[in-house]
Amino acid sequence: MDRSTVAPPPGEATEKVPPYSWYALSVLVLVYLLNFIDRNILSILANDIKADLGLTDADLGFLYGTAFGVFYALFGIPLGRLADSWHRIRLMTLGLALWSMMTALSGFATNRLTLSAARIGVGVGEASASPAAYSLISDWFPKKMRATALAIYSAGLYLGGGISLLIGGLIVENWNATYPNGGPLGLVGWQAAFLAVGVPGLLLALWVFTLREPTRGAIEGQPQKAVDRPFRGFLQELLAVIPPLTLISAAQRGMKALALNLIVGAAIVAIAISLGAVTENYQQWGAIGLGYYAVFSWVMSLRERDAPTFRLIWGSPAFLYTILGYGMVAFASYSVSFWAAPYAERVLGEAKSVAGFWIGGGGALGGFLGVILGGRIADYLRERNPAGRILVVAFGVLAPVVPLIIAFTTENTTLFYFLNFILSLFGSSALGAAAATTQDLVLPRMRGTATATFFLATTLVGLALGPYTAGQVSTLTGSLSYGVLSMVFAAPVGAVLLYLAYRTVPEAERSITERARAAGEPI
């Protein structure tokens, strides 16, 4: 039997979850765990990299957030479309192999440019993972279990982020103690750490390749036919979102579309140059400008090419309120997760291995508990209130405020480590609820694109702006404490957006079929 046509047994799909679904989910958790080990290990290595390469805190925020995040977001769009039309297991296998190789190559970086290039490669590779995984999970688990399943998958984020600090600190200290003048190939500790976490991903990719591909929509009684030309949509999205190919896509839609594209592009360039002049950081705002211009180009193209998908995602206030509201959670959470270890080492005087153990271990435990409990509570509330999951997202943006303020003003290291556990627990609780809400607001064929759009908010709003903003404030004030504390302003913004989401999500979910049909979907 062709693995691409394997479907859950009739009737069983909606009554109970087959054991194979849990097995496959456990493999995806390992993938996501490695995803965040490779992404987040830069945190524990930050101070060493800063010293060796002569960087500022703003530069570190750029490397961790923007260089990675912008390209992660942009390539997530065409790869999300590919996840909607092609073999998702194969896509995830290729992406895992790519980002693992680029993580290993980070170990050979000798300056900011080469490390930036490697981080961009990691972002492109990792962009394949979650669109494919979210779509797969939505076809392995029924709607009533979806937030829980997505929360379990998302636990890999926090476990991987924590483990990266644990093993990164140990590798650097032991390597530098053994090779004080540089080891084999002249590599120092932080370079060896990149190699140590990158190579295992190539082996994991072989395991992922053995998973079976479920039939799209079968678990909801809406089996989808295989797409005849799966790469056609991918190439269309690539033209629509990757500059300067965006000009070709715009020209294909007519002179008015091309003119609008050029006008908006020019406006974004002007804004980016102005912000670059103010902050003396043109690379940051050039990358951000590139990202926002690319998203605009893609959205305009999507409206023309796939009106139903545009209508249910970008034409849905409920969807946008949800992803931007969660984007505020990500804005603060990414900043704390990156800067906590450098803060403990630099401000509190902790050893790298000690900070890695307590922040990494506490963050992994808090994140795991938070995302699992948040997912379960979100499913519980969803059964009783169509907008119940939004309440969990709102908790994730408001509850961390007080612990964050205390953590980054105290001189008590024990309290600092405990509050970082609490911050991870509270911040992680929102992810499963937000992810499940986005999946529930679209048709099965649109789930990969919906996931890519969701990650636009978490990356272009959260990852690309949060860590950099904290680093920029730190650079300007000379205080890393002030830098992280500046993240507090995300709470009121997120609260307003999530209040609007709470008001609009129930009707948006109820009217999915009606709105899709009105936009031209053949239902």
Buried (B, 14 or more C-beta within 10 A) or exposed (E): EEEBEEBBEEEEBBEEBBEBBEEBBEBBBBBBBBBBBBBBBBBBBBBBBBEBBEBBBBBBBBBBBBBBBBBBBBBBBBBBBBBBBBBBBBBBBBBBBBBBBBBBBBBBBEEBEBBBBBBBBBBBBBBBBBBBBBBBBBBBBBBEBBBBBBBBBBBBBBBBBBBBBBBBBBBBBEBBEEBEEBBEEEBBBBBBBBBBBBBBBBEBBEEBBEBBBBBBBBBBEEBBEEBEEBBEBBBBBBBBBBEEBBBEBBEBBEEEBBEBBEEBBEEBBEBBBEBBEEBEBBBBBBBBBBBBBBBBBBBBBBBBBBBBBBBBBBBBBBBBBBBBBBBBBBBBBBBBBBBBBBBBBBBBEBEBBBBBBBBBBBBBBBBBBBBBBBBBBBBBBBEEEBBBBBBBBBBBBBBBBEBBBBBBEBEEBEEBBBBBBBBBBBBBBBBBBBBBBBBBBBBBBBBBBBBBBBBBBBBBBBBBBBBBBBBBBBBBEEBBBBBBBBBBEBBEBBBEBBBBBBBBBBEBBEBBEEBBEEBEBEE
